[in-house]
């Protein structure tokens, strides 16, 4: 699930690399803790978010899902 802890305004004002890196950082936590931590905007996605920034979050999530860190930690 992708929801929850990146300041929504950052999706408007930061660039692709910042969003990608922040999502990857959060996924590193989400993927290795058993208590339901989720990743995404802290509230609603701002209306005028550039599509590339939403793409950055999705690309980081997909890359993490393929990483050894997630493959080793995910529930079987």
Phi and psi restraints in degrees (range 20) as a CNS / XPLOR table:
assign (resid 1 and name C) (resid 2 and name N)
       (resid 2 and name CA) (resid 2 and name C) 1.0 -118.8 20.0 2
assign (resid 2 and name N) (resid 2 and name CA)
       (resid 2 and name C) (resid 3 and name N) 1.0 96.5 20.0 2
assign (resid 2 and name C) (resid 3 and name N)
       (resid 3 and name CA) (resid 3 and name C) 1.0 -158.5 20.0 2
assign (resid 3 and name N) (resid 3 and name CA)
       (resid 3 and name C) (resid 4 and name N) 1.0 145.7 20.0 2
assign (resid 3 and name C) (resid 4 and name N)
       (resid 4 and name CA) (resid 4 and name C) 1.0 120.7 20.0 2
assign (resid 4 and name N) (resid 4 and name CA)
       (resid 4 and name C) (resid 5 and name N) 1.0 -26.1 20.0 2
assign (resid 4 and name C) (resid 5 and name N)
       (resid 5 and name CA) (resid 5 and name C) 1.0 -148.4 20.0 2
assign (resid 5 and name N) (resid 5 and name CA)
       (resid 5 and name C) (resid 6 and name N) 1.0 12.4 20.0 2
assign (resid 5 and name C) (resid 6 and name N)
       (resid 6 and name CA) (resid 6 and name C) 1.0 -104.3 20.0 2
assign (resid 6 and name N) (resid 6 and name CA)
       (resid 6 and name C) (resid 7 and name N) 1.0 127.7 20.0 2
assign (resid 6 and name C) (resid 7 and name N)
       (resid 7 and name CA) (resid 7 and name C) 1.0 -49.1 20.0 2
assign (resid 7 and name N) (resid 7 and name CA)
       (resid 7 and name C) (resid 8 and name N) 1.0 120.4 20.0 2
assign (resid 7 and name C) (resid 8 and name N)
       (resid 8 and name CA) (resid 8 and name C) 1.0 -53.7 20.0 2
assign (resid 8 and name N) (resid 8 and name CA)
       (resid 8 and name C) (resid 9 and name N) 1.0 -39.3 20.0 2
assign (resid 8 and name C) (resid 9 and name N)
       (resid 9 and name CA) (resid 9 and name C) 1.0 -61.4 20.0 2
assign (resid 9 and name N) (resid 9 and name CA)
       (resid 9 and name C) (resid 10 and name N) 1.0 -26.3 20.0 2
assign (resid 9 and name C) (resid 10 and name N)
       (resid 10 and name CA) (resid 10 and name C) 1.0 -63.4 20.0 2
assign (resid 10 and name N) (resid 10 and name CA)
       (resid 10 and name C) (resid 11 and name N) 1.0 -28.9 20.0 2
assign (resid 10 and name C) (resid 11 and name N)
       (resid 11 and name CA) (resid 11 and name C) 1.0 -67.0 20.0 2
assign (resid 11 and name N) (resid 11 and name CA)
       (resid 11 and name C) (resid 12 and name N) 1.0 -22.5 20.0 2
assign (resid 11 and name C) (resid 12 and name N)
       (resid 12 and name CA) (resid 12 and name C) 1.0 -89.9 20.0 2
assign (resid 12 and name N) (resid 12 and name CA)
       (resid 12 and name C) (resid 13 and name N) 1.0 -37.4 20.0 2
assign (resid 12 and name C) (resid 13 and name N)
       (resid 13 and name CA) (resid 13 and name C) 1.0 -105.9 20.0 2
assign (resid 13 and name N) (resid 13 and name CA)
       (resid 13 and name C) (resid 14 and name N) 1.0 -16.8 20.0 2
assign (resid 13 and name C) (resid 14 and name N)
       (resid 14 and name CA) (resid 14 and name C) 1.0 -95.4 20.0 2
assign (resid 14 and name N) (resid 14 and name CA)
       (resid 14 and name C) (resid 15 and name N) 1.0 171.2 20.0 2
assign (resid 14 and name C) (resid 15 and name N)
       (resid 15 and name CA) (resid 15 and name C) 1.0 -101.7 20.0 2
assign (resid 15 and name N) (resid 15 and name CA)
       (resid 15 and name C) (resid 16 and name N) 1.0 176.5 20.0 2
assign (resid 15 and name C) (resid 16 and name N)
       (resid 16 and name CA) (resid 16 and name C) 1.0 -50.6 20.0 2
assign (resid 16 and name N) (resid 16 and name CA)
       (resid 16 and name C) (resid 17 and name N) 1.0 -49.6 20.0 2
assign (resid 16 and name C) (resid 17 and name N)
       (resid 17 and name CA) (resid 17 and name C) 1.0 -62.4 20.0 2
assign (resid 17 and name N) (resid 17 and name CA)
       (resid 17 and name C) (resid 18 and name N) 1.0 -40.4 20.0 2
assign (resid 17 and name C) (resid 18 and name N)
       (resid 18 and name CA) (resid 18 and name C) 1.0 -63.9 20.0 2
assign (resid 18 and name N) (resid 18 and name CA)
       (resid 18 and name C) (resid 19 and name N) 1.0 -47.3 20.0 2
assign (resid 18 and name C) (resid 19 and name N)
       (resid 19 and name CA) (resid 19 and name C) 1.0 -62.6 20.0 2
assign (resid 19 and name N) (resid 19 and name CA)
       (resid 19 and name C) (resid 20 and name N) 1.0 -43.4 20.0 2
assign (resid 19 and name C) (resid 20 and name N)
       (resid 20 and name CA) (resid 20 and name C) 1.0 -60.5 20.0 2
assign (resid 20 and name N) (resid 20 and name CA)
       (resid 20 and name C) (resid 21 and name N) 1.0 -48.9 20.0 2
assign (resid 20 and name C) (resid 21 and name N)
       (resid 21 and name CA) (resid 21 and name C) 1.0 -65.1 20.0 2
assign (resid 21 and name N) (resid 21 and name CA)
       (resid 21 and name C) (resid 22 and name N) 1.0 -41.8 20.0 2
assign (resid 21 and name C) (resid 22 and name N)
       (resid 22 and name CA) (resid 22 and name C) 1.0 -65.5 20.0 2
assign (resid 22 and name N) (resid 22 and name CA)
       (resid 22 and name C) (resid 23 and name N) 1.0 -41.9 20.0 2
assign (resid 22 and name C) (resid 23 and name N)
       (resid 23 and name CA) (resid 23 and name C) 1.0 -63.6 20.0 2
assign (resid 23 and name N) (resid 23 and name CA)
       (resid 23 and name C) (resid 24 and name N) 1.0 -43.0 20.0 2
assign (resid 23 and name C) (resid 24 and name N)
       (resid 24 and name CA) (resid 24 and name C) 1.0 -61.0 20.0 2
assign (resid 24 and name N) (resid 24 and name CA)
       (resid 24 and name C) (resid 25 and name N) 1.0 -42.5 20.0 2
assign (resid 24 and name C) (resid 25 and name N)
       (resid 25 and name CA) (resid 25 and name C) 1.0 -59.8 20.0 2
assign (resid 25 and name N) (resid 25 and name CA)
       (resid 25 and name C) (resid 26 and name N) 1.0 -47.6 20.0 2
assign (resid 25 and name C) (resid 26 and name N)
       (resid 26 and name CA) (resid 26 and name C) 1.0 -66.3 20.0 2
assign (resid 26 and name N) (resid 26 and name CA)
       (resid 26 and name C) (resid 27 and name N) 1.0 -37.7 20.0 2
assign (resid 26 and name C) (resid 27 and name N)
       (resid 27 and name CA) (resid 27 and name C) 1.0 -64.5 20.0 2
assign (resid 27 and name N) (resid 27 and name CA)
       (resid 27 and name C) (resid 28 and name N) 1.0 -32.7 20.0 2
assign (resid 27 and name C) (resid 28 and name N)
       (resid 28 and name CA) (resid 28 and name C) 1.0 -60.3 20.0 2
assign (resid 28 and name N) (resid 28 and name CA)
       (resid 28 and name C) (resid 29 and name N) 1.0 -32.8 20.0 2
assign (resid 28 and name C) (resid 29 and name N)
       (resid 29 and name CA) (resid 29 and name C) 1.0 -80.9 20.0 2
assign (resid 29 and name N) (resid 29 and name CA)
       (resid 29 and name C) (resid 30 and name N) 1.0 -50.0 20.0 2
assign (resid 29 and name C) (resid 30 and name N)
       (resid 30 and name CA) (resid 30 and name C) 1.0 -58.7 20.0 2
assign (resid 30 and name N) (resid 30 and name CA)
       (resid 30 and name C) (resid 31 and name N) 1.0 -37.3 20.0 2
assign (resid 30 and name C) (resid 31 and name N)
       (resid 31 and name CA) (resid 31 and name C) 1.0 -78.5 20.0 2
assign (resid 31 and name N) (resid 31 and name CA)
       (resid 31 and name C) (resid 32 and name N) 1.0 -8.3 20.0 2
assign (resid 31 and name C) (resid 32 and name N)
       (resid 32 and name CA) (resid 32 and name C) 1.0 -125.9 20.0 2
assign (resid 32 and name N) (resid 32 and name CA)
       (resid 32 and name C) (resid 33 and name N) 1.0 6.4 20.0 2
assign (resid 32 and name C) (resid 33 and name N)
       (resid 33 and name CA) (resid 33 and name C) 1.0 -115.1 20.0 2
assign (resid 33 and name N) (resid 33 and name CA)
       (resid 33 and name C) (resid 34 and name N) 1.0 144.7 20.0 2
assign (resid 33 and name C) (resid 34 and name N)
       (resid 34 and name CA) (resid 34 and name C) 1.0 -88.5 20.0 2
assign (resid 34 and name N) (resid 34 and name CA)
       (resid 34 and name C) (resid 35 and name N) 1.0 6.8 20.0 2
assign (resid 34 and name C) (resid 35 and name N)
       (resid 35 and name CA) (resid 35 and name C) 1.0 -107.6 20.0 2
assign (resid 35 and name N) (resid 35 and name CA)
       (resid 35 and name C) (resid 36 and name N) 1.0 24.2 20.0 2
assign (resid 35 and name C) (resid 36 and name N)
       (resid 36 and name CA) (resid 36 and name C) 1.0 82.9 20.0 2
assign (resid 36 and name N) (resid 36 and name CA)
       (resid 36 and name C) (resid 37 and name N) 1.0 21.2 20.0 2
assign (resid 36 and name C) (resid 37 and name N)
       (resid 37 and name CA) (resid 37 and name C) 1.0 -59.8 20.0 2
assign (resid 37 and name N) (resid 37 and name CA)
       (resid 37 and name C) (resid 38 and name N) 1.0 134.4 20.0 2
assign (resid 37 and name C) (resid 38 and name N)
       (resid 38 and name CA) (resid 38 and name C) 1.0 -123.8 20.0 2
assign (resid 38 and name N) (resid 38 and name CA)
       (resid 38 and name C) (resid 39 and name N) 1.0 164.1 20.0 2
assign (resid 38 and name C) (resid 39 and name N)
       (resid 39 and name CA) (resid 39 and name C) 1.0 -122.1 20.0 2
assign (resid 39 and name N) (resid 39 and name CA)
       (resid 39 and name C) (resid 40 and name N) 1.0 138.1 20.0 2
assign (resid 39 and name C) (resid 40 and name N)
       (resid 40 and name CA) (resid 40 and name C) 1.0 153.1 20.0 2
assign (resid 40 and name N) (resid 40 and name CA)
       (resid 40 and name C) (resid 41 and name N) 1.0 -170.9 20.0 2
assign (resid 40 and name C) (resid 41 and name N)
       (resid 41 and name CA) (resid 41 and name C) 1.0 -65.0 20.0 2
assign (resid 41 and name N) (resid 41 and name CA)
       (resid 41 and name C) (resid 42 and name N) 1.0 146.3 20.0 2
assign (resid 41 and name C) (resid 42 and name N)
       (resid 42 and name CA) (resid 42 and name C) 1.0 -69.4 20.0 2
assign (resid 42 and name N) (resid 42 and name CA)
       (resid 42 and name C) (resid 43 and name N) 1.0 -11.1 20.0 2
assign (resid 42 and name C) (resid 43 and name N)
       (resid 43 and name CA) (resid 43 and name C) 1.0 -150.0 20.0 2
assign (resid 43 and name N) (resid 43 and name CA)
       (resid 43 and name C) (resid 44 and name N) 1.0 -142.9 20.0 2
assign (resid 43 and name C) (resid 44 and name N)
       (resid 44 and name CA) (resid 44 and name C) 1.0 -71.5 20.0 2
assign (resid 44 and name N) (resid 44 and name CA)
       (resid 44 and name C) (resid 45 and name N) 1.0 148.4 20.0 2
assign (resid 44 and name C) (resid 45 and name N)
       (resid 45 and name CA) (resid 45 and name C) 1.0 -68.0 20.0 2
assign (resid 45 and name N) (resid 45 and name CA)
       (resid 45 and name C) (resid 46 and name N) 1.0 126.1 20.0 2
assign (resid 45 and name C) (resid 46 and name N)
       (resid 46 and name CA) (resid 46 and name C) 1.0 -57.1 20.0 2
assign (resid 46 and name N) (resid 46 and name CA)
       (resid 46 and name C) (resid 47 and name N) 1.0 141.4 20.0 2
assign (resid 46 and name C) (resid 47 and name N)
       (resid 47 and name CA) (resid 47 and name C) 1.0 -56.5 20.0 2
assign (resid 47 and name N) (resid 47 and name CA)
       (resid 47 and name C) (resid 48 and name N) 1.0 -41.9 20.0 2
assign (resid 47 and name C) (resid 48 and name N)
       (resid 48 and name CA) (resid 48 and name C) 1.0 -98.1 20.0 2
assign (resid 48 and name N) (resid 48 and name CA)
       (resid 48 and name C) (resid 49 and name N) 1.0 33.4 20.0 2
assign (resid 48 and name C) (resid 49 and name N)
       (resid 49 and name CA) (resid 49 and name C) 1.0 -68.0 20.0 2
assign (resid 49 and name N) (resid 49 and name CA)
       (resid 49 and name C) (resid 50 and name N) 1.0 128.6 20.0 2
assign (resid 49 and name C) (resid 50 and name N)
       (resid 50 and name CA) (resid 50 and name C) 1.0 -61.4 20.0 2
assign (resid 50 and name N) (resid 50 and name CA)
       (resid 50 and name C) (resid 51 and name N) 1.0 136.5 20.0 2
assign (resid 50 and name C) (resid 51 and name N)
       (resid 51 and name CA) (resid 51 and name C) 1.0 -56.2 20.0 2
assign (resid 51 and name N) (resid 51 and name CA)
       (resid 51 and name C) (resid 52 and name N) 1.0 -34.0 20.0 2
assign (resid 51 and name C) (resid 52 and name N)
       (resid 52 and name CA) (resid 52 and name C) 1.0 -63.0 20.0 2
assign (resid 52 and name N) (resid 52 and name CA)
       (resid 52 and name C) (resid 53 and name N) 1.0 -31.8 20.0 2
assign (resid 52 and name C) (resid 53 and name N)
       (resid 53 and name CA) (resid 53 and name C) 1.0 -74.5 20.0 2
assign (resid 53 and name N) (resid 53 and name CA)
       (resid 53 and name C) (resid 54 and name N) 1.0 -36.2 20.0 2
assign (resid 53 and name C) (resid 54 and name N)
       (resid 54 and name CA) (resid 54 and name C) 1.0 -64.3 20.0 2
assign (resid 54 and name N) (resid 54 and name CA)
       (resid 54 and name C) (resid 55 and name N) 1.0 -41.0 20.0 2
assign (resid 54 and name C) (resid 55 and name N)
       (resid 55 and name CA) (resid 55 and name C) 1.0 -59.7 20.0 2
assign (resid 55 and name N) (resid 55 and name CA)
       (resid 55 and name C) (resid 56 and name N) 1.0 -37.5 20.0 2
assign (resid 55 and name C) (resid 56 and name N)
       (resid 56 and name CA) (resid 56 and name C) 1.0 -60.2 20.0 2
assign (resid 56 and name N) (resid 56 and name CA)
       (resid 56 and name C) (resid 57 and name N) 1.0 -42.4 20.0 2
assign (resid 56 and name C) (resid 57 and name N)
       (resid 57 and name CA) (resid 57 and name C) 1.0 -65.0 20.0 2
assign (resid 57 and name N) (resid 57 and name CA)
       (resid 57 and name C) (resid 58 and name N) 1.0 -43.5 20.0 2
assign (resid 57 and name C) (resid 58 and name N)
       (resid 58 and name CA) (resid 58 and name C) 1.0 -67.6 20.0 2
assign (resid 58 and name N) (resid 58 and name CA)
       (resid 58 and name C) (resid 59 and name N) 1.0 -41.3 20.0 2
assign (resid 58 and name C) (resid 59 and name N)
       (resid 59 and name CA) (resid 59 and name C) 1.0 -63.6 20.0 2
assign (resid 59 and name N) (resid 59 and name CA)
       (resid 59 and name C) (resid 60 and name N) 1.0 -42.0 20.0 2
assign (resid 59 and name C) (resid 60 and name N)
       (resid 60 and name CA) (resid 60 and name C) 1.0 -63.4 20.0 2
assign (resid 60 and name N) (resid 60 and name CA)
       (resid 60 and name C) (resid 61 and name N) 1.0 -40.1 20.0 2
assign (resid 60 and name C) (resid 61 and name N)
       (resid 61 and name CA) (resid 61 and name C) 1.0 -64.6 20.0 2
assign (resid 61 and name N) (resid 61 and name CA)
       (resid 61 and name C) (resid 62 and name N) 1.0 -43.4 20.0 2
assign (resid 61 and name C) (resid 62 and name N)
       (resid 62 and name CA) (resid 62 and name C) 1.0 -63.8 20.0 2
assign (resid 62 and name N) (resid 62 and name CA)
       (resid 62 and name C) (resid 63 and name N) 1.0 -43.4 20.0 2
assign (resid 62 and name C) (resid 63 and name N)
       (resid 63 and name CA) (resid 63 and name C) 1.0 -63.0 20.0 2
assign (resid 63 and name N) (resid 63 and name CA)
       (resid 63 and name C) (resid 64 and name N) 1.0 -41.0 20.0 2
assign (resid 63 and name C) (resid 64 and name N)
       (resid 64 and name CA) (resid 64 and name C) 1.0 -63.9 20.0 2
assign (resid 64 and name N) (resid 64 and name CA)
       (resid 64 and name C) (resid 65 and name N) 1.0 -39.4 20.0 2
assign (resid 64 and name C) (resid 65 and name N)
       (resid 65 and name CA) (resid 65 and name C) 1.0 -61.3 20.0 2
assign (resid 65 and name N) (resid 65 and name CA)
       (resid 65 and name C) (resid 66 and name N) 1.0 -25.6 20.0 2
assign (resid 65 and name C) (resid 66 and name N)
       (resid 66 and name CA) (resid 66 and name C) 1.0 -92.5 20.0 2
assign (resid 66 and name N) (resid 66 and name CA)
       (resid 66 and name C) (resid 67 and name N) 1.0 -7.5 20.0 2
assign (resid 66 and name C) (resid 67 and name N)
       (resid 67 and name CA) (resid 67 and name C) 1.0 -75.1 20.0 2
assign (resid 67 and name N) (resid 67 and name CA)
       (resid 67 and name C) (resid 68 and name N) 1.0 156.1 20.0 2
assign (resid 67 and name C) (resid 68 and name N)
       (resid 68 and name CA) (resid 68 and name C) 1.0 -62.2 20.0 2
assign (resid 68 and name N) (resid 68 and name CA)
       (resid 68 and name C) (resid 69 and name N) 1.0 -37.6 20.0 2
assign (resid 68 and name C) (resid 69 and name N)
       (resid 69 and name CA) (resid 69 and name C) 1.0 -57.0 20.0 2
assign (resid 69 and name N) (resid 69 and name CA)
       (resid 69 and name C) (resid 70 and name N) 1.0 -45.7 20.0 2
assign (resid 69 and name C) (resid 70 and name N)
       (resid 70 and name CA) (resid 70 and name C) 1.0 -73.8 20.0 2
assign (resid 70 and name N) (resid 70 and name CA)
       (resid 70 and name C) (resid 71 and name N) 1.0 -42.0 20.0 2
assign (resid 70 and name C) (resid 71 and name N)
       (resid 71 and name CA) (resid 71 and name C) 1.0 -59.1 20.0 2
assign (resid 71 and name N) (resid 71 and name CA)
       (resid 71 and name C) (resid 72 and name N) 1.0 -35.8 20.0 2
assign (resid 71 and name C) (resid 72 and name N)
       (resid 72 and name CA) (resid 72 and name C) 1.0 -77.2 20.0 2
assign (resid 72 and name N) (resid 72 and name CA)
       (resid 72 and name C) (resid 73 and name N) 1.0 -27.4 20.0 2
assign (resid 72 and name C) (resid 73 and name N)
       (resid 73 and name CA) (resid 73 and name C) 1.0 -98.3 20.0 2
assign (resid 73 and name N) (resid 73 and name CA)
       (resid 73 and name C) (resid 74 and name N) 1.0 -23.3 20.0 2
assign (resid 73 and name C) (resid 74 and name N)
       (resid 74 and name CA) (resid 74 and name C) 1.0 -64.2 20.0 2
assign (resid 74 and name N) (resid 74 and name CA)
       (resid 74 and name C) (resid 75 and name N) 1.0 148.4 20.0 2
assign (resid 74 and name C) (resid 75 and name N)
       (resid 75 and name CA) (resid 75 and name C) 1.0 -65.0 20.0 2
assign (resid 75 and name N) (resid 75 and name CA)
       (resid 75 and name C) (resid 76 and name N) 1.0 146.9 20.0 2
